[in-house]
Amino acid sequence: MNIVLSRDSQVRIMENTVANAEKYFGQFCTLMAAYTRKTAKLRDKSDLLVKQLIDYANTENPELRSTIKNFAEELAKVQDYRQAEVERLEMKVVEPLKRYGVQLKGTRAEIKRFNSVRNNEIKQLEKLERLRQKSPSDRQTITQAESNVHKASIDASRTTQQLEETIDEFQKQKLKDIQKIFLDFVTIEMAFHAKALEVYSSAFQNLDNYDFERDMEDFRAKIHIASGNYDARPASATNPSSTLPWSIGSQSVRSSLQRQRDSEDDSEENELQDFSDPEHAQIRR
């Protein structure tokens, strides 16, 4: 009976190990899927901002138009990096966490099988004890019961060893995986923010160098405030026609506009997917 109690203690530790993994890995999966989804939505909103900046630039004077064009290009580059961030988060963080659902089910099945074998051992022991108390002189029946207990005990010992090996391997892999998953998470975030900081620095310099006085001179000349001497730049440059759209040479801007068109094709319902079930966590591209 002491052996049975020892196995009970072992299985409680094993069950707690699996239960904790189920709880926290499930929560991690839900949260990281939501984190990735929010990052994707931020990318979409930023793509919309790029589009609006382009539309606005076409209505402004040359200096500001050029400044806003450059700013939109820099902002579009950030969204390309954010797109890569979303894809990497899904592949290296969310997907590995989702796979634990299947792995935990298999480990649970092993524990269930062990419990079945252990319960049979306890049942045979209790049966033997009853026979010894009620029919102590019935040696043939008691001998048979002792044989059954011996077989059940051997089966339980073998199953316990197999379960120990399974849980040991599970625990080792779990510790390695949790380290790798969050190392990948941090690496992805550092790479994005390093690139974004570089691009935002360039955007800051571009905006900081904007000379609004030149546009004011052009504006005042157009409405004849300054004087009768009209000394502004050619009208085609200061009052762009809608038939002459601003040329977008940046691949990043085209990527942002394409993503924006794709976003407009998606319904809000699809855009706000529920990540409470880790098995169905999907990130909209």
C-alpha positions as CSV (number, residue, x, y, z in Angstrom):
1,M,0.0,0.0,0.0
2,N,3.0,2.3,0.6
3,I,4.0,1.8,-3.0
4,V,0.5,2.8,-4.1
5,L,0.6,6.0,-2.0
6,S,4.0,6.8,-3.4
7,R,2.6,6.5,-6.9
8,D,-0.3,8.8,-5.9
9,S,2.3,11.4,-4.9
10,Q,4.1,11.0,-8.2
11,V,1.1,11.3,-10.4
12,R,-0.1,14.4,-8.5
13,I,3.2,16.1,-9.4
14,M,2.9,15.0,-13.0
15,E,-0.7,16.2,-13.2
16,N,0.2,19.6,-11.8
17,T,3.0,19.9,-14.3
18,V,0.6,19.3,-17.2
19,A,-2.2,21.4,-15.7
20,N,0.1,24.4,-15.3
21,A,1.3,24.0,-18.9
22,E,-2.3,23.8,-20.1
23,K,-3.3,26.9,-18.2
24,Y,-0.4,29.2,-18.9
25,F,0.5,28.1,-22.4
26,G,-3.1,28.5,-23.3
27,Q,-3.1,32.0,-21.9
28,F,0.2,32.8,-23.6
29,C,-1.3,31.6,-26.9
30,T,-4.4,33.7,-26.5
31,L,-2.5,36.8,-25.5
32,M,0.2,36.5,-28.1
33,A,-2.4,35.9,-30.9
34,A,-4.2,39.1,-29.7
35,Y,-0.9,41.0,-29.6
36,T,-0.1,40.0,-33.1
37,R,-3.6,40.9,-34.3
38,K,-3.4,44.3,-32.7
39,T,0.0,44.8,-34.4
40,A,-1.6,43.9,-37.7
41,K,-4.4,46.4,-37.1
42,L,-1.9,49.1,-36.3
43,R,-0.2,48.3,-39.6
44,D,-3.5,48.7,-41.3
45,K,-4.3,52.1,-39.7
46,S,-0.8,53.3,-40.6
47,D,-1.3,52.2,-44.2
48,L,-4.5,54.3,-44.2
49,L,-2.5,57.3,-42.8
50,V,0.0,56.9,-45.7
51,K,-2.9,57.0,-48.2
52,Q,-4.3,60.1,-46.6
53,L,-0.9,61.8,-46.5
54,I,-0.5,61.1,-50.3
55,D,-4.0,62.6,-51.0
56,Y,-3.2,65.6,-48.8
57,A,0.2,66.2,-50.4
58,N,-1.5,66.6,-53.8
59,T,-3.4,69.6,-52.5
60,E,-0.4,71.5,-51.1
61,N,2.4,73.8,-52.3
62,P,5.7,72.4,-53.6
63,E,7.8,72.5,-50.4
64,L,5.2,70.9,-48.2
65,R,4.2,68.5,-50.9
66,S,7.8,67.2,-51.1
67,T,8.1,67.0,-47.4
68,I,4.9,65.1,-47.0
69,K,5.8,62.8,-49.8
70,N,9.1,61.9,-48.1
71,F,7.4,61.5,-44.8
72,A,4.8,59.1,-46.3
73,E,7.6,57.1,-47.9
74,E,9.3,56.7,-44.6
75,L,6.1,55.8,-42.8
76,A,5.4,53.2,-45.5
77,K,8.8,51.7,-44.9
78,V,7.9,51.2,-41.2
79,Q,4.7,49.4,-42.2
80,D,6.7,47.0,-44.4
81,Y,8.8,46.2,-41.3
82,R,5.7,45.9,-39.3
83,Q,4.3,43.5,-41.8
84,A,7.4,41.3,-41.4
85,E,7.0,41.6,-37.7
86,V,3.4,40.3,-37.9
87,E,4.4,37.3,-40.1
88,R,7.3,36.4,-37.8
89,L,5.3,36.7,-34.7
90,E,2.7,34.3,-36.1
91,M,5.2,31.8,-37.3
92,K,7.7,31.8,-34.4
93,V,5.5,32.7,-31.4
94,V,1.8,32.0,-32.0
95,E,2.1,28.7,-34.0
96,P,4.5,27.0,-31.5
97,L,2.2,27.9,-28.6
98,K,-0.8,26.5,-30.6
99,R,0.9,23.2,-31.1
100,Y,1.1,22.7,-27.3
101,G,-2.7,22.0,-27.4
102,V,-2.2,18.7,-29.3
103,Q,0.9,17.8,-27.3
104,L,-0.9,18.3,-24.0
105,K,-3.8,16.2,-25.1
106,G,-1.4,13.3,-25.7
107,T,0.3,13.7,-22.3
108,R,-3.1,13.8,-20.6
109,A,-4.0,10.6,-22.3
110,E,-0.9,9.0,-20.9
111,I,-1.8,10.1,-17.4
112,K,-5.3,8.8,-17.8
113,R,-4.0,5.4,-18.8
114,F,-1.7,5.4,-15.8
115,N,-4.7,6.2,-13.5
116,S,-6.7,3.4,-15.0
117,V,-3.8,0.9,-14.2
118,R,-3.3,2.3,-10.8
119,N,-7.0,2.1,-9.9
120,N,-6.9,-1.5,-11.0
121,E,-4.0,-2.2,-8.6
122,I,-5.9,-0.5,-5.8
123,K,-9.0,-2.5,-6.6
124,Q,-7.1,-5.8,-6.5
125,L,-5.4,-4.9,-3.2
126,E,-8.8,-4.1,-1.6
127,K,-10.3,-7.3,-2.9
128,L,-7.4,-9.3,-1.3
129,E,-7.9,-7.5,2.0
130,R,-11.6,-8.4,2.1
131,L,-10.9,-12.0,1.3
132,R,-8.3,-12.2,4.1
133,Q,-10.8,-10.8,6.5
134,K,-13.9,-12.7,5.4
135,S,-12.4,-16.0,4.3
136,P,-9.0,-16.4,5.9
137,S,-9.1,-20.2,5.5
138,D,-9.9,-20.1,1.7
139,R,-6.3,-20.4,0.6
140,Q,-7.1,-21.1,-3.1
141,T,-9.1,-17.9,-3.5
142,I,-6.6,-15.9,-1.5
143,T,-3.7,-17.2,-3.6
144,Q,-5.5,-16.3,-6.8
145,A,-6.2,-12.8,-5.4
146,E,-2.5,-12.4,-4.4
147,S,-1.6,-13.4,-8.0
148,N,-3.9,-10.8,-9.4
149,V,-2.4,-8.2,-7.1
150,H,1.1,-9.1,-8.2
151,K,0.2,-8.8,-11.9
152,A,-1.6,-5.5,-11.2
153,S,1.4,-4.2,-9.3
154,I,3.8,-5.2,-12.1
155,D,1.6,-3.5,-14.7
156,A,1.4,-0.4,-12.5
157,S,5.2,-0.3,-12.0
158,R,5.8,-0.6,-15.8
159,T,3.2,2.1,-16.6
160,T,4.6,4.4,-13.9
161,Q,8.1,4.1,-15.4
162,Q,6.7,4.9,-18.9
163,L,4.8,7.9,-17.6
164,E,7.9,9.2,-15.7
165,E,9.8,9.0,-19.0
166,T,7.0,10.8,-20.9
167,I,6.6,13.6,-18.3
168,D,10.4,14.0,-18.0
169,E,10.7,14.5,-21.8
170,F,7.7,16.8,-21.8
171,Q,9.1,18.9,-19.0
172,K,12.5,19.2,-20.7
173,Q,11.0,20.1,-24.0
174,K,8.6,22.6,-22.4
175,L,11.5,24.5,-20.6
176,K,13.4,24.7,-23.9
177,D,10.4,25.8,-25.9
178,I,9.3,28.5,-23.5
179,Q,12.9,29.9,-23.6
180,K,13.0,29.8,-27.4
181,I,9.5,31.2,-28.0
182,F,10.1,34.3,-25.9
183,L,13.7,34.7,-27.2
184,D,12.2,34.7,-30.7
185,F,9.6,37.2,-29.5
186,V,12.2,39.6,-28.1
187,T,14.4,39.2,-31.2
188,I,11.5,40.0,-33.5
189,E,10.5,43.1,-31.5
190,M,14.1,44.3,-31.3
191,A,14.6,43.9,-35.0
192,F,11.4,45.8,-35.8
193,H,12.1,48.7,-33.4
194,A,15.7,49.1,-34.4
195,K,14.6,49.4,-38.1
196,A,11.6,51.6,-37.1
197,L,13.8,53.9,-35.1
198,E,16.2,54.3,-38.0
199,V,13.4,55.2,-40.4
200,Y,11.6,57.5,-37.9
201,S,14.8,59.4,-37.3
202,S,15.0,60.0,-41.1
203,A,11.3,61.1,-41.1
204,F,12.0,63.5,-38.2
205,Q,14.9,65.1,-40.0
206,N,12.8,65.4,-43.1
207,L,9.9,67.2,-41.3
208,D,12.3,69.3,-39.2
209,N,14.0,70.6,-42.4
210,Y,10.7,71.8,-43.9
211,D,10.9,75.5,-44.8
212,F,7.4,76.8,-44.5
213,E,8.4,80.4,-45.5
214,R,9.0,79.4,-49.1
215,D,5.5,78.0,-49.3
216,M,4.1,81.1,-47.6
217,E,5.8,83.3,-50.2
218,D,4.2,81.1,-52.9
219,F,0.8,81.2,-51.2
220,R,0.9,85.0,-50.8
221,A,1.9,85.5,-54.4
222,K,-0.9,83.4,-55.6
223,I,-3.6,85.4,-53.9
224,H,-1.8,88.7,-54.7
225,I,-1.2,89.8,-51.1
226,A,2.4,90.7,-51.4
227,S,2.4,93.2,-54.3
228,G,1.5,93.6,-57.9
229,N,4.8,91.9,-58.9
230,Y,3.9,88.2,-59.2
231,D,7.2,86.4,-58.6
232,A,6.0,83.0,-57.8
233,R,7.0,79.7,-59.3
234,P,5.1,78.3,-62.3
235,A,1.4,77.8,-61.6
236,S,1.7,74.1,-62.7
237,A,4.0,73.6,-59.7
238,T,2.0,75.5,-57.2
239,N,-1.5,74.4,-58.1
240,P,-1.2,70.7,-59.1
241,S,-4.0,69.4,-61.3
242,S,-6.0,66.4,-60.3
243,T,-5.1,65.0,-63.8
244,L,-1.5,65.0,-62.8
245,P,-1.3,62.7,-59.8
246,W,1.8,62.8,-57.6
247,S,4.2,60.1,-58.8
248,I,4.9,57.5,-56.2
249,G,8.2,55.8,-56.8
250,S,8.6,54.1,-53.5
251,Q,8.0,50.3,-53.4
252,S,7.1,50.8,-49.7
253,V,4.3,53.2,-50.5
254,R,2.9,50.9,-53.1
255,S,3.0,48.1,-50.6
256,S,1.1,50.2,-48.1
257,L,-1.5,51.2,-50.7
258,Q,-2.0,47.6,-51.7
259,R,-2.4,46.5,-48.1
260,Q,-4.9,49.3,-47.7
261,R,-6.9,48.1,-50.7
262,D,-6.8,44.6,-49.3
263,S,-8.0,45.9,-45.9
264,E,-10.9,47.7,-47.5
265,D,-12.0,44.4,-49.1
266,D,-12.2,42.7,-45.7
267,S,-15.3,43.0,-43.5
268,E,-14.9,44.4,-40.0
269,E,-16.1,41.1,-38.6
270,N,-13.2,39.3,-40.2
271,E,-10.9,42.0,-39.1
272,L,-11.9,41.5,-35.4
273,Q,-11.4,37.8,-35.1
274,D,-11.9,36.2,-31.7
275,F,-8.6,34.7,-30.4
276,S,-10.1,33.2,-27.2
277,D,-9.7,29.8,-28.9
278,P,-6.0,29.2,-29.6
279,E,-6.8,26.5,-32.1
280,H,-8.4,29.1,-34.4
281,A,-6.1,32.0,-33.9
282,Q,-5.5,33.6,-37.3
283,I,-3.7,36.8,-38.3
284,R,-5.1,38.7,-41.2
285,R,-2.6,39.5,-43.9
